[in-house]
Amino acid sequence: MLECFSVNGQPALTGDPTSCLLVTSIAKANPSEPYSLFPNPISEKASIRLPANTMQLDLLVTDMSGRIVLWLKDIRNGCMISREGLSKGMYVYRFISSGIPVSTGKLVVN
């Protein structure tokens, strides 16, 4: 799980993913997690798996320094993302609903 904190130490990510000031940990991805990108690692494209009846979900991908490299709004189950524009390496992805992160994981690009 990715934990972000505001200046006053309270959990924060209200509508603007750039408000995350500090990454304190990244937990290992759980294959049974209902939110996922697969295959992972990706070589060309990855498919998005979401729980049934998911509405208004965004996908935010950042590099390890926290720079946003991909931000998809209002994604749907089965959508595909391309690795185009992503260099080889490790990234952090977040599924965000109404400005609140609901799931976080690592994405490896080959």
PyMOL commands that set and color helices and strands:
alter all, ss='L'
color gray80, all
select helices_A, chain A and resi 17-19
alter helices_A, ss='H'
color red, helices_A
select strands_A, chain A and resi 36-38+45-49+57-63+68-75+80-82+89-97+100-109
alter strands_A, ss='S'
color yellow, strands_A
deselect
rebuild
show_as cartoon
